[in-house]
């Protein structure tokens, strides 16, 4: 898949509430966000499952592509309200290999 096709498939599944296709991601995927890091496709997908669908894609504001990288700025609907986010997506050989998510984590409720 091209970087554009990967980004489209990733966000379309999220928008539709469908499970993400594991084949979109490299086995050694790295996810980095304000709450920590996950290493490996299985850990990333398990982390999403643990969220239980509490974070929904509300709207994509803007999408940029540059070679094997993409940046998507979007609004995510959460129990704390709509939170603007940005995601830097790195691809290689037809797979997503790294996801970096940026948002103000202080807006999310604390566990415990």
C-alpha positions, 0 to 999 in steps of 0.5 A: 500500500502507498502511504496515502492508502495506509492513512486512508485505511487507518482513519476510515476504519477508526471513523467507521468504528471498525477494528483496525486491520493488523496488516496495516502495521509493521510487526515492530510498530512503535507508538509514542504519545503523551501517556507513554510508548508501546512497542510492537503491533500486538501491544498497540492493538491491545492498547486500543482494545483496552480503550474500549472505543472511548475515543472516537474520531470526530473530524479530520481537520487537515492531512499532509503527506511527504514521501513516506510520512504523513501528518493528520490533524484531527478532533477526537471525541472523548469522555472529557470532550473534543480534544484536538490532536495531531498524529505523525505517521511513518511508513515503510514498505507498505506498512505503518512503522511508527505513530506519534500522537500529540495532544494535551493529556491534561484534558483526559481524566486520571485513572484511579 
